[in-house]
Every structure is written in C-alpha cells, then in structure tokens.
Amino acid sequence: MECKVGDVVMPGNIIQEADALAKESKKVVLGNGLRLENDSAVSSKSGLLCKRKNIFYVDSYQKKYIPAKNDNVIGIVQSKTLEFFWVDISYSELAILPYLAFEGATKKNRPEINVGDLVYAKVVLANPDLEAELVCVDSTGKKGKLGELKDGLMFSCSINLVRKILNEKCNLLHLLSKECPYELVAAINGRIWINTKSLRATILLRDTILEAEHTAYNQMKDLVDRFATELTGIKI
Amino acid sequence: MLKMEADKEILNLKPITAEMNILSRSDGSVIITQGDSSCIVNVNGPTEVVSMANMDMNKAYMEVSYRPRCGIPGVNERYKEKIIKNICETVILTALYPKSQINIQIQEMDDGSGIFACVINACNVALLNSGIEMRSTMAAVHCVLDDKDNLIIDPIDYSDDTPTFSRIQKAVRNSKYKADFTFVFESLKESVISVNTNGNFTIHQYNNAQKLCKEASKKIFEFYCDLARKYANVI
C-alpha cells in the first residue's frame, strides 16, 4: 500500500518515501509512531503521516504519555530519597529527578522542594527498560524556565490539545494574552499549568483552553471573545 | 458447494458503525455496532502492574475482562477473554512497554449473531484510539454454514424473533446452522491469526469459509482506514 505524506497511515504500513530518502544515503529521522523493521520504515500507529525536513512522524490521537528524550514535562513530586526525587509524569512508572539537577544545587545546598510540589522539567533519559530521568537545568547549568511551579492551577488534558495550542498555526494563547495577563506552562505529557491574578480568571482560562480541543483554528477568535465577555461581563 | 463468482451478494457485511472516545477517563474507548450486535471496549495502558507476580521485564502484561450483556461472567466469558488476550498480544508491540500492564475491558451491549467478531473489531479500534503501538491491524469476520450447506457471511436472520436472553434460547437459535466460524485476519499478509469454530463441517467447507471471510475482511480494513481518515480531519 502506497503511503504519502499527508495521508492517513495504519499500523503496519511501509513508508516508501522515507525508505527512498534513506537509500540516497541521506539522514532520515523516524519520529512518533514509526519504527525500523527489516530495513524499512513501518508505521505502528494510525494517524496523519507528516514530514518536516528529514523527520517523519505520525500525528495520532493519544491520551497516555510515553516519555521521550528532550520532552518538557510537568511532574508531581511523589517522594524523596537520599539522592533524588521520585516524580509522577503520568506514565506507568515514576521518573527520577536528582537533587543536583537544579540550578546552583550542591551536595550541601539542596533544593527546597517538598512532596506534592509541581516541577517543570526536561526528560534527559527515556528508555523503556529504565526509569525516565529528569533535569531542571539546561546544558549551561542555568534553570531557564524550568524548575518548581508555585501557586497557579494544574490540569490534565489530552496530548493533542497541548500539541494544538503549541502549534504555530494556533493563535489561541496570543489572543488570550490580549484579554487577560497570565502565565502558562503547556507540557507535552498532557498537563497544563496556569496562573493569573484572580481565581475566577484562572478557572475561566482553564475552561477556555479545554474547549479549544474541539475548536477549529479559525474559530479561536470567537472562543476568546466568549472568554472576554464572561470575564469582564461586557458584551462585545 | 460455494461459488466465488457470486461473492458480490455473499460478501454483504452487516453495516458497521463506530464511535470513538466515548469514555472520558479512559485512554482509548469505542462503541461498535455491527448489525444486531454491539459492544463497548475500553483500553487503558500502559499503566503500572497491579500484581507484582504479573510483572514482565521483557514485555507488557495484558489483562482482558469480558462482561456479558446480562448476568455475571462465567466460564464462557473466561474462554473468550483468553482468546482475545492471545489475539491482542499478536498485534500489539508488547515488547515496547516492559514492566507495564495494558488493560482491556469489554462490555457486551447486544449479543446478536457474530458478537465475537464484533468484539474483536471493537478491540482493534479501541487500541488504535489509545495510541498503543501495533504491529498490524486485525479484522474478524463471522460466517455460518446453514442446513443446505450454503456459506453465509455475517447473517442477520432473526429480526422477527423476540430478543433472546437465556443460553438455551441462544442454543436453539444457533441450531439452525450446521456450523459457524469466526476468522481473525491481520492486515500485513492477510493471514489468519485466530479461528473459532462450532459444529460439523468438512475440510473443504472450512477452506471455502476461510476464502470468503478473507475477501470480506478487506471491507473491514477499509472501514478502519475510513474511520482513521475521518478522525484525523476532526482533531
């Protein structure tokens, strides 16, 4: 069965385009939903086949998060041991977050994080046979945007919603920022954290973001208008 | 004897409808109606292994639970669970999810003819919906051999009957047929991955039934493609 980029693929379909590129001795990267079997690229999920530069991947619907290297995730600290925190990243196993993986942390100067706190971290090791390993610093040792998330509200959603609002084509976050100032962390493990000045705005923001899952890109404006009306009580 | 030329008529499958993502808290769920039978399937996973005895370091542990339409699950349901578990393990890439568990829950809604084929098709759609990596898709086709030795695919023939509740009534209903077959095919080589038969038949009749079901399974694979295409455009 012929599979082109932009078509729907089913598990077991062979991606000839990726094979052809690889034969020209060019580097091909197989992303989400694709794997190498008998020297050819084979899909293992159903969804749209997409291609960006030399990266092939399947855009599929998913609610369950499977850790992958370089993903930014929101975790909940479950317990502490001598060397590291155990963090729940909504996978079947807990992930490891070492004490030394924080900015400025030393053996004596430990980060002040307690059980139940939220951390925004990066996955550095993702192997199905081992526990995932997280860090809260970048390669230069700076924390950047990673680290503990204080206050605010965290909620779970499908992974597709996170991908959707992070997509360049989606102007939802930009439109929302004009109506109400807010802080937002959209983590690829299906968790979104938001913080605004008032509780009311936070809850409204959460509902608006969840509603965006089944809203088309060109209808985001209407969605944000409704949010503004609800927030301010002024009809537009 | 069967004539393959007439397969246009014979290969008419019962209409299939599916609705995905019907349960809010599951990873993948579907309700499938296939003529007079329908069922809900819910897939959760990979999750942590509940009992440490089932933990496998090399592959995911699969658990299937099957609820009948009425009454409590018994030996028959256990038998079906076992078969479904085996079939699902062939199509799922369980080696990708070591030390974890994949749960499949099946609830019969209407147990008409070919409910078992309907359940297997529903499992496949629910697995696709959950995003668990699979080797191939699978399609099940139900087929019967009537008392005049004709093979009928996916029969609908007791619309005039009152709904059947007891196992005895069901047995009476099924006694019209000499035999019934449920074949499960996988999409890669279209080879048989499971057969479930009842009654008396010759090897020749069996081979013919398999040929017919193989043709019919293509329609179900097309249905899966259409479903994925529709769904991809929505999200």
Interface residues (C-beta under 8 A of the other chain):
Chain A: V8 M10 P11 G12 G33 R35 S44 K45 S46 G47 L48 D59 S60 Y61 Q62 K63 K64 I66 Y91 S92 E93 P128 D129 N160 E213 H214
Chain B: N21 S26 D27 G28 G45 P46 T47 E48 V49 M57 V91 L93 L96 Y97 P98 K99 S100 Q101 L128 N129 S130 G131 I132 E133 M134 R135 S136 T137 E186 S187 L188 F221 Y224 C225 A228 R229 Y231 A232 V234 I235
